[in-house]
Amino acid sequence: MANANQIERIISDIKILDYYGKLQILEKLVRLLKSPGPIEAGKKHSLLELEGLGEEIWKDINVDEYIDQERNSWD
């Protein structure tokens, strides 16, 4: 992953290009971003990766009481 200094150097290099040079850079970036990366190219994920996600929301809630309230609201 590029750090902020690398990105700033790249931007500085791009600034000195003429209009058509900047346009070529933009076209290449668009092509690069449209092509599938390693994640989009088929990396499988497990549902277990979601374990613990949002647990802070439930921190102060009694789950059994919550479920009872929800079930009672169905009637």
C-alpha distance (Angstrom), angle and dihedral (degrees) to the residues before:
residue distance angle dihedral
M1 . . .
A2 3.78 . .
N3 3.75 118.3 .
A4 3.80 125.6 -138.2
N5 3.83 93.6 -97.0
Q6 3.80 92.3 54.1
I7 3.78 91.2 49.2
E8 3.81 92.1 49.0
R9 3.83 90.5 50.8
I10 3.79 90.3 51.2
I11 3.81 91.6 48.6
S12 3.81 90.5 49.0
D13 3.81 89.9 52.0
I14 3.79 91.3 49.2
K15 3.83 92.4 49.9
I16 3.80 91.8 62.7
L17 3.82 93.0 54.2
D18 3.78 120.6 98.0
Y19 3.78 121.3 -113.4
Y20 3.81 94.6 -87.3
G21 3.79 92.9 47.4
K22 3.81 89.9 52.7
L23 3.80 89.4 47.6
Q24 3.82 91.0 53.0
I25 3.81 90.4 50.7
L26 3.80 89.8 50.1
E27 3.81 92.5 49.4
K28 3.80 91.6 50.1
L29 3.80 91.6 48.1
V30 3.79 91.5 50.8
R31 3.82 90.6 50.3
L32 3.79 90.3 47.6
L33 3.80 92.8 50.0
K34 3.81 92.6 47.2
S35 3.79 93.4 53.6
P36 3.78 115.4 87.5
G37 3.76 114.4 -100.3
P38 3.79 127.0 -149.2
I39 3.82 93.1 -82.6
E40 3.80 95.4 48.2
A41 3.79 92.3 42.9
G42 3.77 93.7 78.5
K43 3.78 111.5 -65.9
K44 3.76 106.1 162.8
H45 3.78 120.2 -134.8
S46 3.75 130.2 -158.5
L47 3.77 123.8 -132.8
L48 3.79 85.7 -131.9
E49 3.83 88.4 71.6
L50 3.81 86.4 75.9
E51 3.80 92.6 60.5
G52 3.80 110.5 128.0
L53 3.80 93.9 11.7
G54 3.80 108.5 144.9
E55 3.79 94.3 5.6
E56 3.80 90.1 138.5
I57 3.81 88.8 66.4
W58 3.81 91.2 60.7
K59 3.81 95.5 40.9
D60 3.83 96.7 106.3
I61 3.82 98.1 29.0
N62 3.78 124.8 99.1
V63 3.78 101.1 -134.0
D64 3.81 95.7 -156.1
E65 3.82 91.5 53.2
Y66 3.79 90.8 46.4
I67 3.81 92.2 51.9
D68 3.81 91.2 47.8
Q69 3.83 90.6 51.4
E70 3.79 91.2 49.7
R71 3.79 93.0 48.5
N72 3.80 91.1 48.3
S73 3.80 90.4 52.1
W74 3.82 90.3 60.3
D75 3.80 93.0 66.6
